[in-house]
Amino acid sequence: MATPLDPKQIVSFEELLMSQVVQQEALTRLLVEKGIFTKEEFLEMVRVVDQEMKKGRP
C-alpha cells in the first residue's frame, strides 16, 4: 500500500521549477568563473540544444 504524503513536504510546481532555475544558474556561473567554458559558449550550446529539442532530436 502507498505511503501517504506529508503535506509539509509537498512543494508546488512553481517552487520546484524555481529551485531548478536557481541551481542551473549557480552551476553555470561557477563553471564560467572556473574557466570551464565562456558565457558565449554556454549560450551557443543553449541555442543548439533548443533547436535539437524542437526537432525532436536528443
MMTF fields as JSON, N, C-alpha, C and O atoms, coordinates in Angstrom:
{
  "mmtfVersion": "1.0.0",
  "mmtfProducer": "UNKNOWN",
  "numBonds": 231,
  "numAtoms": 232,
  "numGroups": 58,
  "numChains": 1,
  "numModels": 1,
  "chainsPerModel": [1],
  "groupsPerChain": [58],
  "chainIdList": ["A"],
  "bondAtomList": [4, 2, 8, 6, 12, 10, 16, 14, 20, 18, 24, 22, 28, 26, 32, 30, 36, 34, 40, 38, 44, 42, 48, 46, 52, 50, 56, 54, 60, 58, 64, 62, 68, 66, 72, 70, 76, 74, 80, 78, 84, 82, 88, 86, 92, 90, 96, 94, 100, 98, 104, 102, 108, 106, 112, 110, 116, 114, 120, 118, 124, 122, 128, 126, 132, 130, 136, 134, 140, 138, 144, 142, 148, 146, 152, 150, 156, 154, 160, 158, 164, 162, 168, 166, 172, 170, 176, 174, 180, 178, 184, 182, 188, 186, 192, 190, 196, 194, 200, 198, 204, 202, 208, 206, 212, 210, 216, 214, 220, 218, 224, 222, 228, 226],
  "bondOrderList": [1, 1, 1, 1, 1, 1, 1, 1, 1, 1, 1, 1, 1, 1, 1, 1, 1, 1, 1, 1, 1, 1, 1, 1, 1, 1, 1, 1, 1, 1, 1, 1, 1, 1, 1, 1, 1, 1, 1, 1, 1, 1, 1, 1, 1, 1, 1, 1, 1, 1, 1, 1, 1, 1, 1, 1, 1],
  "groupList": [{"groupName": "MET", "atomNameList": ["N", "CA", "C", "O"], "elementList": ["N", "C", "C", "O"], "formalChargeList": [0, 0, 0, 0], "bondAtomList": [1, 0, 2, 1, 3, 2], "bondOrderList": [1, 1, 2], "singleLetterCode": "M", "chemCompType": "L-PEPTIDE LINKING"}, {"groupName": "ALA", "atomNameList": ["N", "CA", "C", "O"], "elementList": ["N", "C", "C", "O"], "formalChargeList": [0, 0, 0, 0], "bondAtomList": [1, 0, 2, 1, 3, 2], "bondOrderList": [1, 1, 2], "singleLetterCode": "A", "chemCompType": "L-PEPTIDE LINKING"}, {"groupName": "THR", "atomNameList": ["N", "CA", "C", "O"], "elementList": ["N", "C", "C", "O"], "formalChargeList": [0, 0, 0, 0], "bondAtomList": [1, 0, 2, 1, 3, 2], "bondOrderList": [1, 1, 2], "singleLetterCode": "T", "chemCompType": "L-PEPTIDE LINKING"}, {"groupName": "PRO", "atomNameList": ["N", "CA", "C", "O"], "elementList": ["N", "C", "C", "O"], "formalChargeList": [0, 0, 0, 0], "bondAtomList": [1, 0, 2, 1, 3, 2], "bondOrderList": [1, 1, 2], "singleLetterCode": "P", "chemCompType": "L-PEPTIDE LINKING"}, {"groupName": "LEU", "atomNameList": ["N", "CA", "C", "O"], "elementList": ["N", "C", "C", "O"], "formalChargeList": [0, 0, 0, 0], "bondAtomList": [1, 0, 2, 1, 3, 2], "bondOrderList": [1, 1, 2], "singleLetterCode": "L", "chemCompType": "L-PEPTIDE LINKING"}, {"groupName": "ASP", "atomNameList": ["N", "CA", "C", "O"], "elementList": ["N", "C", "C", "O"], "formalChargeList": [0, 0, 0, 0], "bondAtomList": [1, 0, 2, 1, 3, 2], "bondOrderList": [1, 1, 2], "singleLetterCode": "D", "chemCompType": "L-PEPTIDE LINKING"}, {"groupName": "LYS", "atomNameList": ["N", "CA", "C", "O"], "elementList": ["N", "C", "C", "O"], "formalChargeList": [0, 0, 0, 0], "bondAtomList": [1, 0, 2, 1, 3, 2], "bondOrderList": [1, 1, 2], "singleLetterCode": "K", "chemCompType": "L-PEPTIDE LINKING"}, {"groupName": "GLN", "atomNameList": ["N", "CA", "C", "O"], "elementList": ["N", "C", "C", "O"], "formalChargeList": [0, 0, 0, 0], "bondAtomList": [1, 0, 2, 1, 3, 2], "bondOrderList": [1, 1, 2], "singleLetterCode": "Q", "chemCompType": "L-PEPTIDE LINKING"}, {"groupName": "ILE", "atomNameList": ["N", "CA", "C", "O"], "elementList": ["N", "C", "C", "O"], "formalChargeList": [0, 0, 0, 0], "bondAtomList": [1, 0, 2, 1, 3, 2], "bondOrderList": [1, 1, 2], "singleLetterCode": "I", "chemCompType": "L-PEPTIDE LINKING"}, {"groupName": "VAL", "atomNameList": ["N", "CA", "C", "O"], "elementList": ["N", "C", "C", "O"], "formalChargeList": [0, 0, 0, 0], "bondAtomList": [1, 0, 2, 1, 3, 2], "bondOrderList": [1, 1, 2], "singleLetterCode": "V", "chemCompType": "L-PEPTIDE LINKING"}, {"groupName": "SER", "atomNameList": ["N", "CA", "C", "O"], "elementList": ["N", "C", "C", "O"], "formalChargeList": [0, 0, 0, 0], "bondAtomList": [1, 0, 2, 1, 3, 2], "bondOrderList": [1, 1, 2], "singleLetterCode": "S", "chemCompType": "L-PEPTIDE LINKING"}, {"groupName": "PHE", "atomNameList": ["N", "CA", "C", "O"], "elementList": ["N", "C", "C", "O"], "formalChargeList": [0, 0, 0, 0], "bondAtomList": [1, 0, 2, 1, 3, 2], "bondOrderList": [1, 1, 2], "singleLetterCode": "F", "chemCompType": "L-PEPTIDE LINKING"}, {"groupName": "GLU", "atomNameList": ["N", "CA", "C", "O"], "elementList": ["N", "C", "C", "O"], "formalChargeList": [0, 0, 0, 0], "bondAtomList": [1, 0, 2, 1, 3, 2], "bondOrderList": [1, 1, 2], "singleLetterCode": "E", "chemCompType": "L-PEPTIDE LINKING"}, {"groupName": "ARG", "atomNameList": ["N", "CA", "C", "O"], "elementList": ["N", "C", "C", "O"], "formalChargeList": [0, 0, 0, 0], "bondAtomList": [1, 0, 2, 1, 3, 2], "bondOrderList": [1, 1, 2], "singleLetterCode": "R", "chemCompType": "L-PEPTIDE LINKING"}, {"groupName": "GLY", "atomNameList": ["N", "CA", "C", "O"], "elementList": ["N", "C", "C", "O"], "formalChargeList": [0, 0, 0, 0], "bondAtomList": [1, 0, 2, 1, 3, 2], "bondOrderList": [1, 1, 2], "singleLetterCode": "G", "chemCompType": "PEPTIDE LINKING"}],
  "groupTypeList": [0, 1, 2, 3, 4, 5, 3, 6, 7, 8, 9, 10, 11, 12, 12, 4, 4, 0, 10, 7, 9, 9, 7, 7, 12, 1, 4, 2, 13, 4, 4, 9, 12, 6, 14, 8, 11, 2, 6, 12, 12, 11, 4, 12, 0, 9, 13, 9, 9, 5, 7, 12, 0, 6, 6, 14, 13, 3],
  "groupIdList": [1, 2, 3, 4, 5, 6, 7, 8, 9, 10, 11, 12, 13, 14, 15, 16, 17, 18, 19, 20, 21, 22, 23, 24, 25, 26, 27, 28, 29, 30, 31, 32, 33, 34, 35, 36, 37, 38, 39, 40, 41, 42, 43, 44, 45, 46, 47, 48, 49, 50, 51, 52, 53, 54, 55, 56, 57, 58],
  "secStructList": [7, 7, 7, 7, 7, 7, 4, 4, 4, 7, 7, 7, 2, 2, 2, 2, 2, 2, 2, 2, 2, 2, 2, 2, 2, 2, 2, 2, 2, 2, 2, 2, 2, 6, 6, 1, 1, 7, 2, 2, 2, 2, 2, 2, 2, 2, 2, 2, 2, 2, 2, 2, 2, 2, 2, 6, 7, 7],
  "xCoordList": [0.836, 0.0, 0.882, 1.95, 0.449, 1.213, 1.247, 0.291, 2.379, 2.534, 1.94, 2.243, 1.094, 0.512, 1.603, 2.599, 1.397, 2.35, 2.12, 0.982, 3.203, 3.126, 2.916, 3.772, 1.805, 1.538, 2.656, 2.819, 3.426, 4.523, 5.696, 6.545, 5.758, 6.855, 6.489, 7.334, 5.264, 4.817, 5.115, 4.8, 5.728, 6.016, 5.215, 4.826, 4.983, 4.237, 5.148, 6.373, 4.533, 5.282, 6.174, 7.319, 5.657, 6.419, 7.652, 8.724, 7.513, 8.651, 9.708, 10.905, 9.267, 10.179, 10.916, 12.128, 10.184, 10.777, 11.785, 12.876, 11.429, 12.321, 13.595, 14.684, 13.467, 14.626, 15.569, 16.785, 15.021, 15.829, 16.518, 17.68, 15.809, 16.379, 17.554, 18.604, 17.376, 18.434, 19.652, 20.784, 19.426, 20.544, 21.283, 22.514, 20.546, 21.176, 21.986, 23.098, 21.447, 22.157, 23.434, 24.48, 23.352, 24.527, 25.599, 26.776, 25.202, 26.154, 26.796, 28.004, 26.003, 26.514, 27.516, 28.596, 27.156, 28.082, 29.394, 30.468, 29.31, 30.507, 31.412, 32.627, 30.821, 31.613, 32.256, 33.386, 31.549, 32.127, 33.253, 34.32, 33.024, 34.06, 35.315, 36.426, 35.15, 36.281, 36.975, 38.025, 36.401, 37.005, 36.763, 37.469, 35.769, 35.459, 34.918, 35.252, 34.089, 33.613, 33.252, 33.122, 33.091, 32.715, 31.198, 30.471, 30.748, 29.31, 28.799, 27.7, 29.596, 29.207, 29.077, 28.137, 30.031, 29.957, 28.711, 28.042, 28.41, 27.21, 25.948, 25.081, 25.848, 24.648, 24.496, 23.381, 25.619, 25.559, 25.053, 24.236, 25.525, 25.066, 23.581, 22.859, 23.127, 21.693, 20.892, 19.86, 21.375, 20.677, 20.679, 19.661, 21.804, 21.913, 20.949, 20.2, 20.969, 20.1, 18.633, 17.802, 18.319, 16.932, 16.466, 15.363, 17.299, 16.945, 16.775, 15.837, 17.689, 17.584, 16.302, 15.632, 15.968, 14.761, 13.49, 12.516, 13.514, 12.347, 12.178, 11.067, 13.295, 13.259, 12.999, 12.799, 13.004, 12.772, 14.001, 13.9, 15.184, 16.437, 17.062, 16.959, 17.707, 18.395, 19.673, 20.362],
  "yCoordList": [-1.184, 0.0, 1.25, 1.255, 2.283, 3.523, 4.266, 4.25, 4.914, 5.718, 7.096, 7.723, 7.584, 8.914, 9.997, 9.89, 11.019, 12.121, 13.093, 13.352, 13.623, 14.642, 15.987, 16.414, 16.667, 17.96, 18.982, 19.879, 18.861, 19.794, 19.563, 20.441, 18.392, 18.073, 18.257, 18.069, 18.615, 18.801, 20.236, 21.194, 20.364, 21.692, 21.885, 20.921, 23.128, 23.429, 23.279, 23.236, 23.204, 23.125, 24.352, 24.241, 25.515, 26.758, 26.724, 27.172, 26.203, 26.104, 25.146, 25.421, 24.044, 23.067, 23.651, 23.482, 24.334, 24.959, 26.03, 26.099, 26.859, 27.92, 27.332, 27.863, 26.256, 25.583, 25.113, 25.259, 24.558, 24.093, 25.256, 25.148, 26.361, 27.539, 28.079, 28.402, 28.176, 28.687, 27.772, 28.249, 26.462, 25.513, 25.59, 25.563, 25.684, 25.764, 27.05, 27.032, 28.148, 29.425, 29.386, 29.864, 28.819, 28.717, 27.85, 28.209, 26.718, 25.817, 26.477, 26.362, 27.157, 27.837, 28.915, 29.008, 29.724, 30.782, 30.199, 30.711, 29.141, 28.519, 27.986, 28.179, 27.323, 26.775, 27.876, 27.721, 28.988, 30.123, 30.745, 31.046, 30.938, 31.518, 30.646, 31.169, 29.331, 28.407, 28.296, 27.662, 28.905, 28.883, 27.594, 27.304, 26.821, 25.572, 25.891, 25.218, 26.91, 27.427, 28.89, 29.378, 29.591, 31.004, 31.146, 30.211, 32.323, 32.6, 32.457, 31.953, 32.9, 32.813, 31.352, 30.994, 30.516, 29.093, 28.459, 27.645, 28.833, 28.308, 28.717, 27.885, 29.995, 30.474, 29.814, 29.52, 29.582, 28.883, 27.46, 26.982, 26.784, 25.415, 25.407, 24.485, 26.407, 26.507, 26.596, 25.941, 27.407, 27.526, 26.192, 25.796, 25.514, 24.221, 23.209, 22.546, 23.095, 22.122, 22.48, 21.599, 23.764, 24.198, 23.79, 23.267, 24.025, 23.645, 22.138, 21.668, 21.379, 19.919, 19.426, 18.535, 20.0, 19.553, 19.904, 19.151, 21.042, 21.423, 20.502, 20.312, 19.927, 18.99, 17.565, 16.662, 17.368, 16.031, 15.164, 13.939, 15.796, 15.043, 15.188, 16.248, 14.138, 14.232, 15.024, 15.193],
  "zCoordList": [0.0, 0.0, 0.0, 0.612, -0.667, -0.778, 0.552, 1.327, 0.786, 1.996, 1.752, 0.736, 2.666, 2.479, 2.483, 3.198, 1.683, 1.608, 2.751, 3.141, 3.28, 4.328, 3.645, 2.87, 3.908, 3.251, 3.447, 2.62, 4.525, 4.78, 3.835, 3.685, 3.192, 2.296, 0.829, -0.047, 0.555, -0.825, -1.262, -0.555, -2.441, -2.978, -4.264, -4.923, -4.6, -5.815, -7.032, -6.913, -8.176, -9.43, -9.571, -10.007, -9.204, -9.315, -8.413, -8.82, -7.204, -6.287, -6.834, -6.754, -7.376, -7.954, -9.153, -9.287, -10.019, -11.197, -10.793, -11.359, -9.824, -9.385, -8.782, -8.996, -8.042, -7.466, -8.574, -8.456, -9.634, -10.759, -11.463, -11.853, -11.625, -12.275, -11.456, -12.011, -10.141, -9.268, -9.319, -9.409, -9.263, -9.313, -10.648, -10.679, -11.735, -13.053, -13.181, -13.709, -12.709, -12.785, -11.946, -12.385, -10.746, -9.88, -10.525, -10.516, -11.083, -11.728, -12.95, -13.157, -13.742, -14.93, -14.54, -15.122, -13.559, -13.113, -12.604, -12.92, -11.823, -11.278, -12.39, -12.355, -13.365, -14.468, -15.303, -15.766, -15.499, -16.23, -15.404, -15.94, -14.106, -13.243, -13.194, -13.104, -13.251, -13.207, -14.565, -14.673, -15.593, -16.913, -17.686, -18.652, -17.264, -17.968, -19.36, -20.336, -19.44, -20.715, -20.533, -19.41, -21.664, -21.603, -21.624, -21.96, -21.262, -21.311, -22.741, -22.969, -23.691, -25.103, -25.553, -26.262, -25.132, -25.466, -24.855, -25.492, -23.634, -22.973, -23.728, -23.993, -24.07, -24.765, -26.137, -26.567, -26.822, -28.114, -27.919, -28.706, -26.889, -26.631, -26.27, -26.65, -25.553, -25.236, -26.532, -26.68, -27.465, -28.763, -29.516, -30.084, -29.517, -30.21, -29.598, -30.315, -28.288, -27.609, -27.833, -28.053, -27.778, -28.009, -29.4, -29.559, -30.405, -31.776, -31.909, -32.553, -31.297, -31.353, -30.696, -31.218, -29.561, -28.855, -29.637, -29.628, -30.304, -31.113, -32.316, -32.811, -32.785, -33.905, -33.436, -34.248, -32.11, -31.567, -31.535, -31.466, -31.583, -31.534, -30.156, -29.538, -29.668, -28.359, -28.443, -27.437]
}
